[in-house]
Amino acid sequence: MREAPAGGSALTDQLVRPASLVGARVARKEDQRFLSGRATYVDDVELPGMLHAAVLRSPLAHAQVRTVDPSAAKTALVLAPAEVAAATSLVPCIWRLPGQRLTSYPVVPEVARHVGEAIGLVVAATRAAAEDEVERVELELEPLAAVPDVGSALAPDAPLLYPELGTNVLLELELGDAAEVVEEQIARAAHVVARRLSIQRIAGTALEARGVVARWDDATGALTLWSSTQSPHHVRDLLATVLGLPAESVRVVAPDVGGAFGNKEQLYPEEVLVALASMRLGRPVKWIEDRHEALLGTIHARDHVHEARLALDADGRFLALHSRIVANVGSRASNVGAGPAFVSAALLPGPYAFEAAGATVQAVLTNRTPTGAYRGFGMQQATWVRERLVDEAARELGFDPVDLRLRNMIRPEQLPYATRTHQEYECGDYPGALGRAAELIAEGTGSGPTDGRRRGIGFSSYVEFTGLGPVAANQAVGFHLSGFDIASVRMETDGSVTVRMGTSPQGQGHETTFAQLAAARLGVPLERVRVLAGDTATAPYSSASAIASRSMAVAGGALVRASEALRGKLLRIGAHLLEASAEDLELADGAVHVRGAPFRSVSLAELAEKAWLGWDLPEGEAPGLQADDLHDPAGISYSYATHAAAVAVDEATGDVEIERYVIVHDCGTVVNPTVVEGQIHGGVAQGIGIALLEEYVYDDEGNPVTGSLIDYLVPSSAEVPDMAVEHIETPSPFIPGGMKGMGEGGTIGAPAAIGNAVAAALPEIAHLITQTPLSPARIWTLLRSGRD
């Protein structure tokens, strides 16, 4: 069913009855501490005797590290490559696609392969002192020939980043229909649209950069690490492996985390270095990344080029879609290797039906910061390519862009639907979302003011892979990260509820939405539910945690089942105490009631006390009130949406203003519309950055040109418009509760919608709109080149 968001302000916890909690606009529980300055981030962790670290980084794009001489420094500790190598093992990549030539990397290398790569650590009494001491360490580097881009990496005489591989190609693979099948469909097409479409390199810019505090206890052999990570168990497992410690002796705590977006899903060298320093010194050590370091050393994203073709018959029916994807993965395989390019290929068909579709992927090593996970993971690239081709086909053939999409979309009655690239879409209404988005954008868009600017409307429709499950499906594509998640729900002796989740939040609102799921099923007020996560010592195991829009789908599904199991026990005990049938009972307002006889009830506090003490329980009922559930979905869930953007372009300057923005989406059951819309708003803001502003640039020697937020432009409130968001709810059959993930969708759809709107405003250069960002300089240049 289609459901419009309710108007008005968010409701307080006290005004919402538990029975109506799912779907309610409840104010976020965690915001009180965030807005009052009482949150705890890694930099807020202060320990007695703590020292501070600064990272020794390569100033060259490609160089042999000859010597690291600390003799001139007056410092507590300098960790150089040789010492680090002797104390650590290699860091394994988690996603190792078949044929990937590198599957691990050293904590710090003997050959630096990008500017800013960590090659050592300096520890001193203060952060300022540590940074000063970095300057005193004598570093001897032997420059090597740099490979700054894909073209130079693939040249016949290219220097090799890893001579033992004999190539700069990390991976080559083919997905979907075989080349001859695709070519057969293209050969019989009445029209083929071919474009070289590229997506720039971008850098994640979370409000909180990375940070680490490590404390080693020599007496117990235990290591505690506070890290601004989104995957605490994953970091714990890899850290224990790399340092040769038992997993149970390593505790990782992710306190409040100020954004992550995929950039913080892996074990970074700095986490290992800081832990090793604490083990060497027997004192706590802290390292906090500054913004310049974040731009240099935190995983980048995108940097893909697609040679893509869309084939249509004379009636505008899609016959084939194919892309040759070349991905610049940087200096090594990150935690996810060539995964984003693989997902680009897998989601290339989007919500449309094709006779044939496929892609080839070539992942190339260069002397740039490694690329990896970032919001929209491969799907944003696929959407940019496909949706630009669709709009170009509509322009060349004289079709309305909406009509051409509707003509080729997978219809609701065709679902579930297997795509040509092996995705199994489960449910939804793709034409319904597009049609409603077209209505909404038309309602709010007139002819526009007569200010001399040129205006256009663009659309972008996509399908989003969410859930990161099941395990079997992950293993089939070489994904060695588990797809399951665990939730634990316990009612305390006073009737309050503690929920422990393996998935760890970074601003998504988990403390609120997970509490809504539990409270709605257990009949307790929302303020009586506490959600705990982010500490490997107490949280259920989750190797994947909060990545790939999986928290609500996979972990939320586990929480629904655990809450239902605990609800069943409460009703059985309540039936015994009230001498009634469990089928005649309901949970509400912190008590078990007999339906139709509200005077017959027992409070959950009284029931919980009896349950934990083992008093007056039904025969065969074990004491206690706790339920745990492991959810490994039977299938992958897929969200979807259509975005529509209305823009105004100033020909004189090339400036693009987004005047109106519409999103119609389906993430299954909407637990909290306000939280969902906030996620969409943030995702669209990041998509606007990709579409119009953000670009990480290197020179011809592999040196970064983009060194700060003065050079690397991110959206401000001036660039992000108000948005109209409308919900469609098609519950997933694979997820208890029906939720689907939706955390990446805003970023996936925005660049293509904006690019198509710019092309509609400037039809004379529409064929040249092939590269993001569409900055004023790029638009201005295209306008003039199109006239020459």
JOBEL-V957981 format. One record per helix or strand of 2 or more residues. SS is the DSSP state (A for helix, B for strand). FROM is the first residue (numbers start at 0). LEN is the number of residues. Records with the same first field share a line. If there is no record, write none. Layout:
SS->FROM-LEN + FROM-LEN
This chain:
B->1-3 + 50-7 + 62-7 + 76-4 + 90-2 + 103-2 + 110-2 + 117-7 + 137-6 + 168-8 + 190-13 + 210-7 + 221-6 + 249-4 + 284-4 + 299-13 + 317-13 + 355-10 + 416-2 + 423-2 + 453-13 + 484-7 + 496-5 + 528-4 + 584-4 + 590-4 + 596-7 + 625-6 + 636-13 + 655-11 + 722-6
A->12-3 + 17-3 + 30-5 + 41-3 + 80-7 + 126-10 + 149-5 + 162-3 + 178-9 + 231-12 + 246-3 + 268-13 + 290-7 + 338-8 + 378-19 + 400-8 + 411-3 + 429-14 + 470-6 + 509-13 + 525-3 + 550-28 + 581-3 + 603-10 + 672-21 + 744-17 + 762-6 + 775-12
